[in-house]
Amino acid sequence: MGIFNRLGREVEEFKQSAKQAAEEGRDYRCEACDARFSTDYEECPDCGAEAVVAATDDE
């Protein structure tokens, strides 16, 4: 196993953990597509639905 293989694997693990941490910090979500974000929008920036609600801790 080369150094680049190991480095690539470590970078991918870091990206996954960073993505998970960012998603856990989101305060709002779209009920239509389940996108999560930290800003309250009138419409979902991902799908355009008017179904943005505050996320709860049990989700």
mmCIF file of the N, C-alpha and C atoms, coordinates in Angstrom:
data_MODEL
# 
_entry.id   MODEL 
# 
loop_
_atom_site.group_PDB 
_atom_site.id 
_atom_site.type_symbol 
_atom_site.label_atom_id 
_atom_site.label_alt_id 
_atom_site.label_comp_id 
_atom_site.label_asym_id 
_atom_site.label_entity_id 
_atom_site.label_seq_id 
_atom_site.pdbx_PDB_ins_code 
_atom_site.Cartn_x 
_atom_site.Cartn_y 
_atom_site.Cartn_z 
_atom_site.occupancy 
_atom_site.B_iso_or_equiv 
_atom_site.pdbx_formal_charge 
_atom_site.auth_seq_id 
_atom_site.auth_comp_id 
_atom_site.auth_asym_id 
_atom_site.auth_atom_id 
_atom_site.pdbx_PDB_model_num 
ATOM 1   N N  . MET A 1 1  ? 0.852   -1.174 0.000  1.00 0.00 ? 1  MET A N  1 
ATOM 2   C CA . MET A 1 1  ? 0.000   0.000  0.000  1.00 0.00 ? 1  MET A CA 1 
ATOM 3   C C  . MET A 1 1  ? 0.897   1.237  0.000  1.00 0.00 ? 1  MET A C  1 
ATOM 4   N N  . GLY A 1 2  ? 0.645   2.107  -0.918 1.00 0.00 ? 2  GLY A N  1 
ATOM 5   C CA . GLY A 1 2  ? 1.454   3.302  -1.035 1.00 0.00 ? 2  GLY A CA 1 
ATOM 6   C C  . GLY A 1 2  ? 0.962   4.422  -0.144 1.00 0.00 ? 2  GLY A C  1 
ATOM 7   N N  . ILE A 1 3  ? 1.792   5.390  0.001  1.00 0.00 ? 3  ILE A N  1 
ATOM 8   C CA . ILE A 1 3  ? 1.458   6.545  0.831  1.00 0.00 ? 3  ILE A CA 1 
ATOM 9   C C  . ILE A 1 3  ? 0.252   7.294  0.271  1.00 0.00 ? 3  ILE A C  1 
ATOM 10  N N  . PHE A 1 4  ? 0.111   7.332  -1.061 1.00 0.00 ? 4  PHE A N  1 
ATOM 11  C CA . PHE A 1 4  ? -1.016  8.045  -1.652 1.00 0.00 ? 4  PHE A CA 1 
ATOM 12  C C  . PHE A 1 4  ? -2.334  7.316  -1.414 1.00 0.00 ? 4  PHE A C  1 
ATOM 13  N N  . ASN A 1 5  ? -2.295  6.003  -1.403 1.00 0.00 ? 5  ASN A N  1 
ATOM 14  C CA . ASN A 1 5  ? -3.505  5.240  -1.080 1.00 0.00 ? 5  ASN A CA 1 
ATOM 15  C C  . ASN A 1 5  ? -3.946  5.515  0.349  1.00 0.00 ? 5  ASN A C  1 
ATOM 16  N N  . ARG A 1 6  ? -3.005  5.478  1.269  1.00 0.00 ? 6  ARG A N  1 
ATOM 17  C CA . ARG A 1 6  ? -3.327  5.739  2.669  1.00 0.00 ? 6  ARG A CA 1 
ATOM 18  C C  . ARG A 1 6  ? -3.821  7.168  2.850  1.00 0.00 ? 6  ARG A C  1 
ATOM 19  N N  . LEU A 1 7  ? -3.148  8.109  2.227  1.00 0.00 ? 7  LEU A N  1 
ATOM 20  C CA . LEU A 1 7  ? -3.547  9.505  2.327  1.00 0.00 ? 7  LEU A CA 1 
ATOM 21  C C  . LEU A 1 7  ? -4.943  9.715  1.738  1.00 0.00 ? 7  LEU A C  1 
ATOM 22  N N  . GLY A 1 8  ? -5.222  9.094  0.614  1.00 0.00 ? 8  GLY A N  1 
ATOM 23  C CA . GLY A 1 8  ? -6.543  9.199  0.001  1.00 0.00 ? 8  GLY A CA 1 
ATOM 24  C C  . GLY A 1 8  ? -7.630  8.657  0.900  1.00 0.00 ? 8  GLY A C  1 
ATOM 25  N N  . ARG A 1 9  ? -7.369  7.531  1.550  1.00 0.00 ? 9  ARG A N  1 
ATOM 26  C CA . ARG A 1 9  ? -8.345  6.944  2.470  1.00 0.00 ? 9  ARG A CA 1 
ATOM 27  C C  . ARG A 1 9  ? -8.583  7.854  3.666  1.00 0.00 ? 9  ARG A C  1 
ATOM 28  N N  . GLU A 1 10 ? -7.522  8.437  4.211  1.00 0.00 ? 10 GLU A N  1 
ATOM 29  C CA . GLU A 1 10 ? -7.661  9.341  5.354  1.00 0.00 ? 10 GLU A CA 1 
ATOM 30  C C  . GLU A 1 10 ? -8.428  10.609 4.978  1.00 0.00 ? 10 GLU A C  1 
ATOM 31  N N  . VAL A 1 11 ? -8.197  11.119 3.787  1.00 0.00 ? 11 VAL A N  1 
ATOM 32  C CA . VAL A 1 11 ? -8.929  12.301 3.331  1.00 0.00 ? 11 VAL A CA 1 
ATOM 33  C C  . VAL A 1 11 ? -10.409 11.972 3.189  1.00 0.00 ? 11 VAL A C  1 
ATOM 34  N N  . GLU A 1 12 ? -10.725 10.824 2.625  1.00 0.00 ? 12 GLU A N  1 
ATOM 35  C CA . GLU A 1 12 ? -12.125 10.431 2.467  1.00 0.00 ? 12 GLU A CA 1 
ATOM 36  C C  . GLU A 1 12 ? -12.805 10.256 3.828  1.00 0.00 ? 12 GLU A C  1 
ATOM 37  N N  . GLU A 1 13 ? -12.134 9.666  4.787  1.00 0.00 ? 13 GLU A N  1 
ATOM 38  C CA . GLU A 1 13 ? -12.700 9.523  6.134  1.00 0.00 ? 13 GLU A CA 1 
ATOM 39  C C  . GLU A 1 13 ? -12.958 10.893 6.752  1.00 0.00 ? 13 GLU A C  1 
ATOM 40  N N  . PHE A 1 14 ? -12.031 11.823 6.563  1.00 0.00 ? 14 PHE A N  1 
ATOM 41  C CA . PHE A 1 14 ? -12.205 13.172 7.088  1.00 0.00 ? 14 PHE A CA 1 
ATOM 42  C C  . PHE A 1 14 ? -13.409 13.847 6.436  1.00 0.00 ? 14 PHE A C  1 
ATOM 43  N N  . LYS A 1 15 ? -13.546 13.717 5.118  1.00 0.00 ? 15 LYS A N  1 
ATOM 44  C CA . LYS A 1 15 ? -14.674 14.323 4.415  1.00 0.00 ? 15 LYS A CA 1 
ATOM 45  C C  . LYS A 1 15 ? -15.998 13.783 4.932  1.00 0.00 ? 15 LYS A C  1 
ATOM 46  N N  . GLN A 1 16 ? -16.067 12.484 5.163  1.00 0.00 ? 16 GLN A N  1 
ATOM 47  C CA . GLN A 1 16 ? -17.299 11.875 5.656  1.00 0.00 ? 16 GLN A CA 1 
ATOM 48  C C  . GLN A 1 16 ? -17.643 12.354 7.059  1.00 0.00 ? 16 GLN A C  1 
ATOM 49  N N  . SER A 1 17 ? -16.656 12.435 7.939  1.00 0.00 ? 17 SER A N  1 
ATOM 50  C CA . SER A 1 17 ? -16.925 12.895 9.302  1.00 0.00 ? 17 SER A CA 1 
ATOM 51  C C  . SER A 1 17 ? -17.281 14.378 9.322  1.00 0.00 ? 17 SER A C  1 
ATOM 52  N N  . ALA A 1 18 ? -16.659 15.182 8.459  1.00 0.00 ? 18 ALA A N  1 
ATOM 53  C CA . ALA A 1 18 ? -16.991 16.606 8.381  1.00 0.00 ? 18 ALA A CA 1 
ATOM 54  C C  . ALA A 1 18 ? -18.410 16.798 7.856  1.00 0.00 ? 18 ALA A C  1 
ATOM 55  N N  . LYS A 1 19 ? -18.791 16.016 6.863  1.00 0.00 ? 19 LYS A N  1 
ATOM 56  C CA . LYS A 1 19 ? -20.142 16.104 6.314  1.00 0.00 ? 19 LYS A CA 1 
ATOM 57  C C  . LYS A 1 19 ? -21.178 15.721 7.364  1.00 0.00 ? 19 LYS A C  1 
ATOM 58  N N  . GLN A 1 20 ? -20.905 14.677 8.116  1.00 0.00 ? 20 GLN A N  1 
ATOM 59  C CA . GLN A 1 20 ? -21.831 14.244 9.155  1.00 0.00 ? 20 GLN A CA 1 
ATOM 60  C C  . GLN A 1 20 ? -21.952 15.307 10.245 1.00 0.00 ? 20 GLN A C  1 
ATOM 61  N N  . ALA A 1 21 ? -20.851 15.896 10.660 1.00 0.00 ? 21 ALA A N  1 
ATOM 62  C CA . ALA A 1 21 ? -20.883 16.940 11.685 1.00 0.00 ? 21 ALA A CA 1 
ATOM 63  C C  . ALA A 1 21 ? -21.651 18.158 11.191 1.00 0.00 ? 21 ALA A C  1 
ATOM 64  N N  . ALA A 1 22 ? -21.495 18.511 9.938  1.00 0.00 ? 22 ALA A N  1 
ATOM 65  C CA . ALA A 1 22 ? -22.208 19.659 9.381  1.00 0.00 ? 22 ALA A CA 1 
ATOM 66  C C  . ALA A 1 22 ? -23.708 19.394 9.336  1.00 0.00 ? 22 ALA A C  1 
ATOM 67  N N  . GLU A 1 23 ? -24.097 18.184 8.966  1.00 0.00 ? 23 GLU A N  1 
ATOM 68  C CA . GLU A 1 23 ? -25.515 17.851 8.907  1.00 0.00 ? 23 GLU A CA 1 
ATOM 69  C C  . GLU A 1 23 ? -26.151 17.832 10.290 1.00 0.00 ? 23 GLU A C  1 
ATOM 70  N N  . GLU A 1 24 ? -25.403 17.422 11.293 1.00 0.00 ? 24 GLU A N  1 
ATOM 71  C CA . GLU A 1 24 ? -25.937 17.392 12.651 1.00 0.00 ? 24 GLU A CA 1 
ATOM 72  C C  . GLU A 1 24 ? -26.169 18.799 13.184 1.00 0.00 ? 24 GLU A C  1 
ATOM 73  N N  . GLY A 1 25 ? -25.457 19.779 12.674 1.00 0.00 ? 25 GLY A N  1 
ATOM 74  C CA . GLY A 1 25 ? -25.593 21.152 13.142 1.00 0.00 ? 25 GLY A CA 1 
ATOM 75  C C  . GLY A 1 25 ? -26.677 21.934 12.423 1.00 0.00 ? 25 GLY A C  1 
ATOM 76  N N  . ARG A 1 26 ? -27.386 21.334 11.527 1.00 0.00 ? 26 ARG A N  1 
ATOM 77  C CA . ARG A 1 26 ? -28.414 22.026 10.762 1.00 0.00 ? 26 ARG A CA 1 
ATOM 78  C C  . ARG A 1 26 ? -29.667 22.219 11.608 1.00 0.00 ? 26 ARG A C  1 
ATOM 79  N N  . ASP A 1 27 ? -30.319 23.370 11.484 1.00 0.00 ? 27 ASP A N  1 
ATOM 80  C CA . ASP A 1 27 ? -31.475 23.707 12.300 1.00 0.00 ? 27 ASP A CA 1 
ATOM 81  C C  . ASP A 1 27 ? -32.807 23.605 11.555 1.00 0.00 ? 27 ASP A C  1 
ATOM 82  N N  . TYR A 1 28 ? -32.769 23.565 10.230 1.00 0.00 ? 28 TYR A N  1 
ATOM 83  C CA . TYR A 1 28 ? -33.990 23.519 9.439  1.00 0.00 ? 28 TYR A CA 1 
ATOM 84  C C  . TYR A 1 28 ? -33.902 22.388 8.424  1.00 0.00 ? 28 TYR A C  1 
ATOM 85  N N  . ARG A 1 29 ? -35.061 21.911 7.992  1.00 0.00 ? 29 ARG A N  1 
ATOM 86  C CA . ARG A 1 29 ? -35.079 20.860 6.985  1.00 0.00 ? 29 ARG A CA 1 
ATOM 87  C C  . ARG A 1 29 ? -36.304 21.019 6.097  1.00 0.00 ? 29 ARG A C  1 
ATOM 88  N N  . CYS A 1 30 ? -36.218 20.443 4.918  1.00 0.00 ? 30 CYS A N  1 
ATOM 89  C CA . CYS A 1 30 ? -37.325 20.444 3.976  1.00 0.00 ? 30 CYS A CA 1 
ATOM 90  C C  . CYS A 1 30 ? -38.087 19.135 4.158  1.00 0.00 ? 30 CYS A C  1 
ATOM 91  N N  . GLU A 1 31 ? -39.383 19.245 4.358  1.00 0.00 ? 31 GLU A N  1 
ATOM 92  C CA . GLU A 1 31 ? -40.190 18.029 4.514  1.00 0.00 ? 31 GLU A CA 1 
ATOM 93  C C  . GLU A 1 31 ? -40.322 17.265 3.202  1.00 0.00 ? 31 GLU A C  1 
ATOM 94  N N  . ALA A 1 32 ? -40.183 17.954 2.076  1.00 0.00 ? 32 ALA A N  1 
ATOM 95  C CA . ALA A 1 32 ? -40.361 17.301 0.779  1.00 0.00 ? 32 ALA A CA 1 
ATOM 96  C C  . ALA A 1 32 ? -39.148 16.457 0.390  1.00 0.00 ? 32 ALA A C  1 
ATOM 97  N N  . CYS A 1 33 ? -37.933 17.034 0.498  1.00 0.00 ? 33 CYS A N  1 
ATOM 98  C CA . CYS A 1 33 ? -36.744 16.302 0.034  1.00 0.00 ? 33 CYS A CA 1 
ATOM 99  C C  . CYS A 1 33 ? -35.770 15.975 1.165  1.00 0.00 ? 33 CYS A C  1 
ATOM 100 N N  . ASP A 1 34 ? -36.076 16.379 2.379  1.00 0.00 ? 34 ASP A N  1 
ATOM 101 C CA . ASP A 1 34 ? -35.269 16.130 3.581  1.00 0.00 ? 34 ASP A CA 1 
ATOM 102 C C  . ASP A 1 34 ? -33.890 16.802 3.530  1.00 0.00 ? 34 ASP A C  1 
ATOM 103 N N  . ALA A 1 35 ? -33.745 17.866 2.738  1.00 0.00 ? 35 ALA A N  1 
ATOM 104 C CA . ALA A 1 35 ? -32.506 18.650 2.752  1.00 0.00 ? 35 ALA A CA 1 
ATOM 105 C C  . ALA A 1 35 ? -32.421 19.378 4.094  1.00 0.00 ? 35 ALA A C  1 
ATOM 106 N N  . ARG A 1 36 ? -31.214 19.535 4.588  1.00 0.00 ? 36 ARG A N  1 
ATOM 107 C CA . ARG A 1 36 ? -31.015 20.202 5.874  1.00 0.00 ? 36 ARG A CA 1 
ATOM 108 C C  . ARG A 1 36 ? -30.097 21.395 5.687  1.00 0.00 ? 36 ARG A C  1 
ATOM 109 N N  . PHE A 1 37 ? -30.399 22.490 6.410  1.00 0.00 ? 37 PHE A N  1 
ATOM 110 C CA . PHE A 1 37 ? -29.607 23.704 6.299  1.00 0.00 ? 37 PHE A CA 1 
ATOM 111 C C  . PHE A 1 37 ? -29.769 24.528 7.563  1.00 0.00 ? 37 PHE A C  1 
ATOM 112 N N  . SER A 1 38 ? -28.897 25.505 7.764  1.00 0.00 ? 38 SER A N  1 
ATOM 113 C CA . SER A 1 38 ? -28.881 26.278 8.997  1.00 0.00 ? 38 SER A CA 1 
ATOM 114 C C  . SER A 1 38 ? -29.654 27.586 8.901  1.00 0.00 ? 38 SER A C  1 
ATOM 115 N N  . THR A 1 39 ? -30.161 27.935 7.722  1.00 0.00 ? 39 THR A N  1 
ATOM 116 C CA . THR A 1 39 ? -30.909 29.171 7.531  1.00 0.00 ? 39 THR A CA 1 
ATOM 117 C C  . THR A 1 39 ? -32.358 28.845 7.214  1.00 0.00 ? 39 THR A C  1 
ATOM 118 N N  . ASP A 1 40 ? -33.272 29.629 7.784  1.00 0.00 ? 40 ASP A N  1 
ATOM 119 C CA . ASP A 1 40 ? -34.691 29.441 7.514  1.00 0.00 ? 40 ASP A CA 1 
ATOM 120 C C  . ASP A 1 40 ? -35.023 30.064 6.159  1.00 0.00 ? 40 ASP A C  1 
ATOM 121 N N  . TYR A 1 41 ? -35.587 29.287 5.254  1.00 0.00 ? 41 TYR A N  1 
ATOM 122 C CA . TYR A 1 41 ? -35.965 29.752 3.927  1.00 0.00 ? 41 TYR A CA 1 
ATOM 123 C C  . TYR A 1 41 ? -37.481 29.669 3.765  1.00 0.00 ? 41 TYR A C  1 
ATOM 124 N N  . GLU A 1 42 ? -38.027 30.525 2.908  1.00 0.00 ? 42 GLU A N  1 
ATOM 125 C CA . GLU A 1 42 ? -39.441 30.427 2.548  1.00 0.00 ? 42 GLU A CA 1 
ATOM 126 C C  . GLU A 1 42 ? -39.663 29.192 1.679  1.00 0.00 ? 42 GLU A C  1 
ATOM 127 N N  . GLU A 1 43 ? -38.721 28.945 0.757  1.00 0.00 ? 43 GLU A N  1 
ATOM 128 C CA . GLU A 1 43 ? -38.763 27.777 -0.119 1.00 0.00 ? 43 GLU A CA 1 
ATOM 129 C C  . GLU A 1 43 ? -37.450 27.019 0.021  1.00 0.00 ? 43 GLU A C  1 
ATOM 130 N N  . CYS A 1 44 ? -37.495 25.726 -0.166 1.00 0.00 ? 44 CYS A N  1 
ATOM 131 C CA . CYS A 1 44 ? -36.300 24.896 -0.104 1.00 0.00 ? 44 CYS A CA 1 
ATOM 132 C C  . CYS A 1 44 ? -35.349 25.282 -1.235 1.00 0.00 ? 44 CYS A C  1 
ATOM 133 N N  . PRO A 1 45 ? -34.084 25.581 -0.928 1.00 0.00 ? 45 PRO A N  1 
ATOM 134 C CA . PRO A 1 45 ? -33.140 25.923 -1.977 1.00 0.00 ? 45 PRO A CA 1 
ATOM 135 C C  . PRO A 1 45 ? -32.770 24.729 -2.866 1.00 0.00 ? 45 PRO A C  1 
ATOM 136 N N  . ASP A 1 46 ? -33.053 23.512 -2.420 1.00 0.00 ? 46 ASP A N  1 
ATOM 137 C CA . ASP A 1 46 ? -32.732 22.324 -3.213 1.00 0.00 ? 46 ASP A CA 1 
ATOM 138 C C  . ASP A 1 46 ? -33.853 21.948 -4.181 1.00 0.00 ? 46 ASP A C  1 
ATOM 139 N N  . CYS A 1 47 ? -35.096 21.887 -3.675 1.00 0.00 ? 47 CYS A N  1 
ATOM 140 C CA . CYS A 1 47 ? -36.183 21.402 -4.529 1.00 0.00 ? 47 CYS A CA 1 
ATOM 141 C C  . CYS A 1 47 ? -37.261 22.449 -4.807 1.00 0.00 ? 47 CYS A C  1 
ATOM 142 N N  . GLY A 1 48 ? -37.259 23.570 -4.089 1.00 0.00 ? 48 GLY A N  1 
ATOM 143 C CA . GLY A 1 48 ? -38.218 24.635 -4.330 1.00 0.00 ? 48 GLY A CA 1 
ATOM 144 C C  . GLY A 1 48 ? -39.541 24.486 -3.600 1.00 0.00 ? 48 GLY A C  1 
ATOM 145 N N  . ALA A 1 49 ? -39.703 23.435 -2.826 1.00 0.00 ? 49 ALA A N  1 
ATOM 146 C CA . ALA A 1 49 ? -40.956 23.221 -2.097 1.00 0.00 ? 49 ALA A CA 1 
ATOM 147 C C  . ALA A 1 49 ? -41.093 24.230 -0.961 1.00 0.00 ? 49 ALA A C  1 
ATOM 148 N N  . GLU A 1 50 ? -42.312 24.568 -0.625 1.00 0.00 ? 50 GLU A N  1 
ATOM 149 C CA . GLU A 1 50 ? -42.570 25.473 0.491  1.00 0.00 ? 50 GLU A CA 1 
ATOM 150 C C  . GLU A 1 50 ? -42.838 24.643 1.751  1.00 0.00 ? 50 GLU A C  1 
ATOM 151 N N  . ALA A 1 51 ? -41.920 23.760 2.066  1.00 0.00 ? 51 ALA A N  1 
ATOM 152 C CA . ALA A 1 51 ? -42.099 22.830 3.174  1.00 0.00 ? 51 ALA A CA 1 
ATOM 153 C C  . ALA A 1 51 ? -40.936 22.885 4.146  1.00 0.00 ? 51 ALA A C  1 
ATOM 154 N N  . VAL A 1 52 ? -40.356 24.058 4.361  1.00 0.00 ? 52 VAL A N  1 
ATOM 155 C CA . VAL A 1 52 ? -39.227 24.202 5.271  1.00 0.00 ? 52 VAL A CA 1 
ATOM 156 C C  . VAL A 1 52 ? -39.745 24.310 6.702  1.00 0.00 ? 52 VAL A C  1 
ATOM 157 N N  . VAL A 1 53 ? -39.240 23.454 7.573  1.00 0.00 ? 53 VAL A N  1 
ATOM 158 C CA . VAL A 1 53 ? -39.655 23.442 8.979  1.00 0.00 ? 53 VAL A CA 1 
ATOM 159 C C  . VAL A 1 53 ? -38.413 23.386 9.858  1.00 0.00 ? 53 VAL A C  1 
ATOM 160 N N  . ALA A 1 54 ? -38.589 23.731 11.108 1.00 0.00 ? 54 ALA A N  1 
ATOM 161 C CA . ALA A 1 54 ? -37.489 23.613 12.069 1.00 0.00 ? 54 ALA A CA 1 
ATOM 162 C C  . ALA A 1 54 ? -37.216 22.153 12.329 1.00 0.00 ? 54 ALA A C  1 
ATOM 163 N N  . ALA A 1 55 ? -35.951 21.779 12.337 1.00 0.00 ? 55 ALA A N  1 
ATOM 164 C CA . ALA A 1 55 ? -35.560 20.390 12.618 1.00 0.00 ? 55 ALA A CA 1 
ATOM 165 C C  . ALA A 1 55 ? -35.632 20.167 14.120 1.00 0.00 ? 55 ALA A C  1 
ATOM 166 N N  . THR A 1 56 ? -35.989 18.963 14.500 1.00 0.00 ? 56 THR A N  1 
ATOM 167 C CA . THR A 1 56 ? -36.034 18.610 15.914 1.00 0.00 ? 56 THR A CA 1 
ATOM 168 C C  . THR A 1 56 ? -34.878 17.682 16.233 1.00 0.00 ? 56 THR A C  1 
ATOM 169 N N  . ASP A 1 57 ? -34.577 17.531 17.508 1.00 0.00 ? 57 ASP A N  1 
ATOM 170 C CA . ASP A 1 57 ? -33.440 16.716 17.939 1.00 0.00 ? 57 ASP A CA 1 
ATOM 171 C C  . ASP A 1 57 ? -33.630 15.232 17.664 1.00 0.00 ? 57 ASP A C  1 
ATOM 172 N N  . ASP A 1 58 ? -34.878 14.752 17.559 1.00 0.00 ? 58 ASP A N  1 
ATOM 173 C CA . ASP A 1 58 ? -35.125 13.326 17.385 1.00 0.00 ? 58 ASP A CA 1 
ATOM 174 C C  . ASP A 1 58 ? -35.084 12.884 15.925 1.00 0.00 ? 58 ASP A C  1 
ATOM 175 N N  . GLU A 1 59 ? -34.730 13.773 15.002 1.00 0.00 ? 59 GLU A N  1 
ATOM 176 C CA . GLU A 1 59 ? -34.685 13.399 13.580 1.00 0.00 ? 59 GLU A CA 1 
ATOM 177 C C  . GLU A 1 59 ? -33.344 12.912 13.180 1.00 0.00 ? 59 GLU A C  1 
# 
